[in-house]
Amino acid sequence: MMLTHTSLLSETTLEKKLVGKLEGLELTTVGELLRYVPRRYIRQGQVSTTELPEPDEWITVIGRVERAQMITMKRRYGKFLKVVVDDGNRRYEASFFNARYIQRVLRAGVRVALAGKVKYFNNQIQLSHPDWLVLPDDGVDVRGTGMMEELLDAARPSDTDSADDAEISTGTADDVENFGRSIIPMYPATREIQTWEIWRAVRQVLADTVPSADPLSEQQRTERGLITSDEALRHVHLPETMESIEAARERLKFDEALAVQTALAQKRADLGAERSMAAVHVPGGLEDQLLARLPFELTDGQKTVLGEIGDDLSVEHPMNRLLQGEVGSGKTLVSLLAMLRVVDNGHQCAILAPTEVLAAQHYRTVMTMLGDLARGGELGAADGATRVGLLTGSLTTAAKRRTLLDAVTGDAGIVIGTHALLEENVEFFDLGLVVVDEQHRFGVEQRDILRSKGREDKRPHFLVMTATPIPRTVAMTTFGDLETSVMTELPRGRQPITTSVVPMTNAKWVDRAWARAGEEIDAGRQVYVVCTRIGDEESKPKKKSSRSGKAAEKEDDTVSVLQQAEMLETRWLPGRRIAVLHGRMHADDKNDVMDAFTRGEIDVLVATTVIEVGVDVPNATMMAIVNAERFGVSQLHQLRGRVGRGGHAGLCLLLTAAHEVSASMERLRAVEKSNDGFELALVDLRQRREGDVLGSLQSGGKSSLSFLSLIDDVEVIADARALSEAIVAADRALADHPALADLVDAVLLPSRAQYLEKS
């Protein structure tokens, strides 16, 4: 194919306006465009799927106009056109304003494509002023008949029609003709660019390209029964048969697996040359002293993982280990014992936390666990005690200076911080171990900065922790350069958590949910309430609607922290001690609120997801998550892990406005039924697609896996891994495999490849 990096703007014949729209999808090169694959296909006469779309989802509908009617508006002057389109499975209602000429075109019996944002009214799908394109009839060849010109002329506004009308029909003669094909690809689209415009760009680029070298040799393709990469890209965008689509999918699936595994093989080869400081067990050191003080026995899982980490630390090769454990499985204690071993060997440790709330929580937890073991240089400190420092952006200048001094002199054996740890003025005397908590919150460069703060040419050991369970096949692929440790066993004393879905449309159920919160408070316990947003954004100036020219309030029907707190105070839980917590509060205020909640001085804490991880209040027994449909499965599982951490059972209520038959409700029901984080991770993964796991959010790129399933395609992944290892062993830089190097860039994108190189 044409070179992956070929610019769509300067090196193709695509019109500038269309390229600008493609840039809105982050498609700027030929490689990115050709790998922006259809979400689904429609065969002539085939109806759409039975699954209902989500509210606010952008969809494209192909169907026939059943009826079109001009309706007089009741509350304002004028009329609007109501069009009902039937796709063979369900009906869609589309409303058009200023629709004088549209009425002439969208008549009963006309076949049409509609593209717009989904709204529901009385369980009926509504599309308000969607984009549209008149299509030729099923099975009718419009070429040379004059029908295509007739359709386009009908869809072309006259000089007397309004400017709004003129913006609606964006199809060309080529678009109309190609919608007469037997199989039509449907691309993920937006309001700014429609599926037919994306398809037009792809067709034009494909027409201008010629086949080039394939990443696989003919023998490698034959052994696997694969077509060429060039054939696959053409078949996936311009299919003649469903069989050709399947053959294309199989090849592109292997290409994705090969690209990922090649990048990981290169990473493993680089890691093999790095050196670190060995840290062995020191009898009677801080590690042993803390173990002797624990009022409980470690779980078998904690002991196993500590053994694995100890083996890694004992050699002069940097540990690169992923520690994943269920919410509340004791990862913090395991990481602390590992850090004390490093400190016992004369080195320092750093903990990187994603938020100030979590960093402060880690600091309090570590100081409480260590006691006089963390008061090095102070009166009454234990023998061999170290210091623990805290570094966040909102600390006072004096506090920052004290922590920075302790870090550079080596007096602080453990430094806990947020992104402030990454600043250039932060130096360590001898950094031996970096612990990253909730690694998915940090970007490529951020994690690499801490790695570079080791002494001279020695790399610090690296421990990545996550409470978001990752299925083994995913971990092997995504974190192929890391050893993986898993803890599923919960410490003794952890109580079970009961989860229930509460429809927000049922007032009696909602009333009962808050009455239940009152019962927990009456029993002397505490409650979390989690909302999707803060609510102070509502005071900002309203945006102007580009279509009507009138003030249009931002559509957001979720309940905010501030709204929820007010409703609890005035309606459901009057007289209770209610406080709010969110990310825009001053750090001191956040710490004060958390400290008060920990001491039991607050009954109800209404917060955003700043309490998602790390927050540990044993007396908190209930959590209500408002608009729970806005959260992912793993996030919901993490949130509810904040309760049931003491001597009482936990309760989690998922308040939702989701439709009973929807993907969102399916997610919530899964969380309701299971407390198994790994089972829920599979549900989460299947719904949001595996491409995200590669770090698209961390690296600023977009999802890259369109065909490969990290859950189902284990054999394909294993085959690609073996092939990539053999290639990289002989040609680390891929100098003799330029087509494979180009494939890695095409599939992973530059930012993704960099993520795998540096993570």
N, C-alpha and C positions, 0 to 999 in steps of 0.2 A: 504493500500500500504506500501511498504518499507518506513522507516522513512525518512521524508523530508530532513533531514540534512545528510543522508548517502553520503559519498564522492564517486564520480565516479572513482577517481584514486585509492584509497586504499581499497574500500569496494565493488567493483563490478568486474566482469570478463572482462570488456572492455579493449581492448589493449591500451597501454600507448600512442601510436601515435594518436589514435582517440580521447582519452580524451584530449590530448593537443589541438587538433583542436576545440573541444567543448568549451574549456576554452576561446578560441577566441570569442565565442558568450556569454561569461560570464555564461556558464553552468558548474557548478562544483559539483552539488549535484543531487541526483536522483529526488528530488522534482522539481528542476529547469528544468531538462531535460524533465520530463513528462508533464510539463506545457508549454513547448515550442511547441506550437501546429501548425498544418499545416496552411498555408496561404490560400490554396484552395485544391480542389480535382479534379482529372481527371478520368473520367470513360472511359473504353475501347471504342474507337470509337468516343469519344466526342472531339470537337474542342475547341480551346482556346477562351478566351473572345475577344470581338471586340475592347476593349480599347487599344490604343497604349501605349507601355511602355515608360517611361521617358528616355532621354539620360543619360547614366552612371548607369542606374538601372541594378541590377544583376537579370537575369531571367533564368528560366529553361524551355526548350522547348522539347516537346515530339512529334515527327512526323516521316515522312518517307523521306529518301533521294530521291530527285527527279532527281538530276544529280550531278556528281562529275567530276571535270576537273582540270588537272594540267596546270597552266598558267605561262608563262615566264615573269619575272619581267622586266620592261622597264628601270628603273633607277639604278638597281643593279643586280649583278650576281645571278642567281639561279631561282628557280621556287617556286610557292606556290599552294596549293590545294584549290580550291574554291568549296564548297559544298552547294547546295541549298536544304533546308529541308522544306517540306510542312506539317503543322499540321492540315490541313483541313480547316483552316480559312485564313491563310496568309503564305507567303513564308519568310524564313529567310536565309540570306547568311552568311556562316561561312568560314573563311580563316585560313588555317593551313600552317605554314612554317616548313621546315625540315620534310616533311610529307611523307617520302618514305613508311613506313609501314602503316600509316593511310590510304593511297590510296588503299591498299589491302583490307581494312576492310569496309570503308565507301563508299560502292558501291551503285549504283541506286537500289532502292527497299528495302534497309536495314532500319529497324525501329531503331530509335536512340533517346537518350536524350542528349541535349546540354545544357551547363550552362556557361554563360559568361556575360560580360558587354555590354550594348546596345550602339551602335553608329548608326548614320544615315548618309547615302550618297544617294542623290537624292530621299529622302523620303523612302529609302529601309533600313530595319533593318539589321545591320551588327554585327556579333559576331567575334571578332578577336581572333584566337587560343583558342576557348572555351574548357572547359573540356567536356568529352563525355562518353557515355556508350551505347554499343549496346544492344538492347532489343529484347526479343522474339516477334514473330508476334502476332497480336491480336487474342485472343481466342485459341492459340496453347499452350498446356500443355507441357512444355519443360522437365518436370521431367522424368527421366528414358529413354529419347529418344536419349541421346547423343548430342542433339542440344545445350544444355547449355554449355557443354564442348567445342563444336565446336566454339560457339560464343566467349567464353573466350579465347580459343587458338588463334583465329583470332585477338583478341584485345590485345594479348601479344607480345610485341616487341621481335625481334630476337637479337642475340648477335651483329649483324652488324648494328642495328638501333641506332640512336643518343640518347643521354641522354635526350634531350628535349622531344623526342617522348615518351620515357619510362615513363614520368611523367604524361601523359595525362589520360589514362584510369585507374580510381581508383575503379571500381566496383569489387565486389566479385561474386562468384557463387550464393550466397544467395541474393545479390542485384538483379541479373538478374532474378532469379526465382520469387522474390516478385513483380517485375515489370510486371509479368504476371497476377497479381490479377485483379479483375474486377474494383476495385476502388483504385487509387494510390494517397496518400497524397503528397502534394508539400509544403516543408518547406521553410521559409525565409533562404536563403543561401548566401554564400560569395565566393570569389575566393579561400579561404583557405579550405573551407569545403562545399561539395555539398549536395543537398537534399537527395540523396540516402545514403550518409554516416550518416547523422542525423537519417534517418529512421532506418538504421541498428543498431545504438546505442540504439534507443528507443525499437526496437523489442527485443534486447538482454536483456535490463533491465526489460522489461515487462515479459519476460520468466523466469527471476530469482526472481520475486516478488510474494507474496501471499497476498490475501485480508486481510485487518485489519479493525479496528473499523472505522465506518462511523461517520462523524460529525453530521449527522441527525439520529434521531431514526426512526424505521420502521413506526411509526405513522406519524411523520413529513413528511416522504417521500411519504407516501400514500396520505395524505391530499393534497399534491402538485403535485401528479402524476409524481414523479421523480424516476429515477433509482439510484443505489448506486454510490458513487464517484468512486469506483474501476472500475465498469462497464463502467462508462463514460470515464475514461482515456483510457481504452482498446479500446472502440469503436471509439474514436476520432483518434487513431493512426492506428488501424487495422480494419477498417470498412468492413462489409460484405454488407450492404445496405445503401442507402442514409437516410432511416428512422432511422437507428441506429446512424448515425452521428447527426441527429436532436435531438434525445433523449439525446445524450451525451452533445450536446451544451446547452440544457435547464438545465441540471444538473450543468454543469460547470459555466453557467451564474449565477445561484443562489449561487453557492459556492463563486464566486467573490464578489457578492453583500453582502453575509453574512460575508465574511472576512473583507471587508472595513467597514461595519456598526458595526461589533464587535469591531474593533480597535477604531472607533469613539466613541462608547458607553463607552469604557474604558476611553477614554480621557475626556469625559464629566463628568464621575464619579470622576476623579481626580480634575478637575477644580472646582467641587462643594465644595471642602474642602479648597480652597485657599482664602486668605484675602488680601485686598488692602486698600488704603487711600481714603476716600470720598472727593470729590471736588464739592462743590455746587456753585451756582451763587453768586458772590460778587457784590452788587450794587455799581456802580461808579468805579469798578476795570478796569484793562487793557482791558478786554473783552468789557465792555461797551464803553470805550473810543475809541477803534478801530471802533466799530460799528457806533458811532456817527460821525466819520471822513470819512466813506466810501462815495464816490461821486455817489454811485448807490445803488439801493435797492437789497437785496438778492432775489434770485429766490425762488419760493415755494419749490422746491426740496431741496435747501440749508437749508431753515428754518426747513423743516421736519427732515432732517438728523441731524441738530444741536440739535433738541429736543430729538431725539433718543440717541445721544451721551451724552447729558446732563443728561438724566435719568440714563444711565449706570454709569456715573462718580459720581453720587450723593450717591451711596451706597458703603459700605465697602466690595466690592466684585470686583475682577479685571474685567474690561471691556475687552471683546475679540470680536472685531467688524471688519468686512470686509466692507470697503467703496469702492464700485466700481462705477465709473462714466464715462460717455462719455468724449472723449478728449475735454478739454476746458470747462467742466461743472462747474468748480470752486471748485475742491476738495482741492486745496492748501489753499484757504481762510477758508474753513470749518475746516480743520485740525489746522490752526493757531488760530482760535477762540477757539477751544477746548483746545489747549495748553495754551492760555492765562487764561482760567478758572482754569486750574491746577496751573499755576503760581500765580494767585490771591489767591490760597489756601496755598501758601508757599512751593510748590513742584517744581520740575524741569521736563523738557521734553527733549527728544532726538529724532532727525529725522535721520533715517538711509537711505542713498541714494546709489544707485548702482555704480555711477560713480562720478569722481571729477567734471566733467562738470555739472552734475545735482546738486551735493551738492553745488557748487558755485552759480548756478542759484537759488536754494532755498534760499541761504544766501542773495543774492542781492534782491530777491523778498520780503523776510521777513523784511529786513532792510528798503526797500523802503516803504512798507506798514506801518510799525510801526513808522518810523521817530524817534522823540525824545522819544517815548515810549521804544525804544531799546537802550537807551544810559544811563542806570543806572550808577550812580557814576560820570557822566561827567557834566561839566558846561552846563546849559541850558536843562538838561533832564527834562522830564515831571514828575509830582508827581507819585510815585509808579513805576517808570520805571525799567525795568530789563535790562539784557545784553543778547546779542546773540553771541554765539561762533561758530567758524568754525574749524573743525578738519579733515584734510586729510593727506595722507601719504607724500605729496610733500611740505608741509608747511615748513618754516624755523624753526630751533630749537627754536628760541625766540618766534615765533608765536604759536607753539605747546605748549610751556611751559605756555604761557599766558592763552590759552584756557583751558588747564588741571587744572591750578590754579583756574580759574573762576568756573570750574565744581565742583571741590572738596570742594570749600568754599561755593558753593551755589550762588555766585554772578551772574552766568549765568543761567537765567531761561530757556533758550532754547539753546541746543547745536546741531549743524547740522554737520553731518560727513559721511564719507564713512566707509569702513572696519576698518579704523583707530580707530573708536569708540570701536571696540571689543577688543582692546589690553588690557593686564592685568593692565597696569599702568593707565588706564582711570577709574577714580572713581568719583561718584556723591555724593553730600551731601545728597540729598533726591530725588531720581528719582521717579516721579509719573506717567509719561506717555511716552510710546515708540510709535513712528509713523514710520512705515516701508513703504517706497515708492517703488512701483513696487516690491512687495514681491517675485515674481517669480525669481528674480535675486539673492536671498540669500538662503544659505543652512540651514539645520536643526540646526547645532551647532551654527552658526552665530546668528540666531535670538534668540536662547535660552540664549546666553551669555548676551545680553542686558537685557533680562528678569531677570537674576540673579543679576543685579546691583542695585536692589531695596534696600530699607533700612530695615535692620534686617530681619524679617520674612514676610515682606509685599511685594507682587508682584506689579509691576507697571501696570497701565492700558495699554492695547495693541490695537492699531489701525492700521490695514493693509489697504493700499490704492493700487488700481490698476486701470489703464485706459484701461485695456484689459477686455472688458465685458465678464462676465461668466454667461451662461444660468442658470436659477434658479435651475433646477434639478441638475446641476453639482455643483453649490455652496452648495446646501443642502447635497450633498454626500461628496464632497471633503473637504469642510469647515464645516462639521457637528457640530463642537464644537464652531463655530463663529456665532454671529448674523450678518445679512447681511443688509446693507443699499445701496440703488441704486439711482443714480442721472442721469437722461437722459435729463433734460431740460438744454439748453444752455443759458448762460447769455445774456442779451439784448446787441445788437451791434455785436454779432458774425455773420460773413458772411458765406454764403453757399460755399461749395467747389465743383467744377466741376472736374471730373476725366475722363481721356481718356487713352486708351491703344494705344501705338505707336510701331508697329513692327520695330525692328532694322534692318531687312532685306530690308526695303523699304527706300532707301536713301532720296527720296523726303520728306517722312514723318519726318525723323530724322532732315533734314535741316530745315523743317518748325517748328519743336519743339524748336530748338535753336533760330530760328528767333523770335519765340513767347517770349522766355526769354529776347531777346534784346528789344522787345516792352515794357515789364514790366519795365526794367531798364530805358528805355527812359522816361517812365511815372513817374520816381522818386521812383520806388519800388525795392524790392530786391528778390533774388532767391536762393533757396537751391538746391543743386545737391547731391544726395546720391548714393554712390557706395558700393559694397559688401566687398571690401578689400582695403588695403592701397596702395600696389604696391611696397614698398621697399623690399619685400621678393624676388622680381625677381632678385636682385643682388646676392642672395645666390648661392653657387656652385650647378651645376646641378647634379641630382641624376643619378646613373648608372642603366641601365636597367638590371635586373637579367636575362632576356631571351636573349637579343641580345649582352650584354656586352658593348654596346655603350652608349654614353651620350644620355639620354632621358629627354627632358624637361617636367616638370610637366604640365599636361594638365589642363589648366584653361583659358577658353575663355571669362571670365568676364573682364569688364573694371575696372581698379583700380582708386582710387582717384587721384594719381599722373598722370596717363595717361590721365584721363578725364580733369583735370585742364590744362594740356599742350595742348590738342586738342581745348579746349575752347579758350585759349589764342592765339593760332596760326591760328585757322581756323574759328570757329563760332562766337566768341565774342571778337575779338581783341580790345585792348584799354580799356576794362572794368577792373574794380578793382576786381580781383579774388584772393581768399585765400583758403587754405586747412585747414581741422581740422580732427584729428584722435587720437586714443587712445594712440599712442606711442609718441606723442609730450609731451614736458615738461609741467607740470601743469601751470606754469606762461605763457608759450606761448599759451596754450589753452585758458586761461582766457583772454589774450590780444586780441586774434582773436575774441572771443565771444563778448567782450566789444566793439571792433571796429565794428563788424557786428550790434550789438544793436544800436550803435550811428549812423549807416547809412554810415559808412566810407568804407564798402565793398559791392560791387554789387552782387557778386556771391560767395556763400560759398559751396565749394566742400568737402563733409564730409562722414565719415562712419556713422554708426547708433548711434554715441555718441550724436546725436541731437534728438534721438528717443522720449524722454519724457522730460517734464519740461521746455524746451527751449521756451521762449516767446518773439518773436520780431514782434510787430504789423505791421511793414512796410513790412514784408516778405509776398508776395502774391502768389508766384509760387514755386512748388517743382517738380523736375524731378528725378525720381528714375530709375537708370540705372541697367539693368539686374534684373528687378523687379520680375522675376520668381523665384529668389533665396530667396525671403522673404515670410513669412507666411502671411495669410490674416490679422490677428490681428496686426501684425507688420506694414504692409502697412497702415492700418487704423490709427495707432498711428503716423506714420511718416507724413502722409498728414495733421494730426491735427496741425502741426507746422505752417501752413499757414491759411489765412483767420481770423486772430485773431485781426485785426484792422478794419478800416472803408471800406476796399475794399474786393471784392469777391476773393476767393482762387481758384487756378488752380493746379491740380496734374496730371503730365504726367507719365505713367508707360511704360518706354522703355523696350522692352523685345525681347529676341531671342527664346522664346518658340514657339513650333509648334501650329498651330491654333487648331488642335484636340489633346488636351493633358490636363491632370489634372492641370498643371501649368496655362495654358490659361484659364481654367475654373475658377480658383481662381481669376485671374486678372479681368475677365469679371464680377465676382461677386462684386469685389471692385469698378469697374467702374460704376455698376448699383446702388449701395446702399451706403448711408452715415450712415446707422443704424448699430452701433457697435454690438448690440446684434444679429441682423440677420447675420452679418458677422461672429460672434463668432461661430454660429452654422455651417456655411460653413467650417470654419477652423477646428472645432472639428470633423466634419464628415470625413474630408480628412486626418487628422493626427492621428486619433483614440484617444479615450478618455483616454487611459491608461496614457498618458503623463501628464494629468491634476493632477494626484495624486502626482506629485512632483518627477518624475523620474529624471528630469534634476537637480533639487535642491539637491536631496539626493545622487546622484551618482549611483543610481540603473538603472534598465531598465523598460520599459513599462510593466505593469503587467495585464492589462485588455485585454483579447483576445476575450471574448464573450459578456460581459456586455456592453450595450450602456447606457451611462448616459443621453442620450437624449430620447431614445425610451422606456427604460425599467423602467418607473416610478413605475409601480405596483410591479415589482419584488423587486426594491429597498425598497419600503415602507414595503413590507412583510418581507424582511430580516431585516430591521431596527427594526420592532416591535419584531421579534424573538430575535434579539441580545440584545435589551434593557432588555427583560425579563430574559435572561440568565445572563447578566452582573450584573443586580440588585441583583441577588442571589449569584453570583460567580464571583466577579471582576477579580480575577487572573486566572480564568478558570481552577482551580485546579481539579474540578470534570468534566471537559470537555476537556480532553487532545487531543482528535481528532480535536476539534474545534480550540484549540491553535495551533496545527500543521497545520491546514488549513490556519490560519491567516499568519503564517510564509511562507507557500508554495505560497500563492497568492500574498502577499505584499512584500515578501522577508525581511530579517532583516533590511536593510536600509530603506525600505518603512514603515515598522511598526514603526521604530524609528521616521521617519518624522511625522507620524500621532500622535505619542506620544508627540512630542516636539513642533509641529507647533502651 
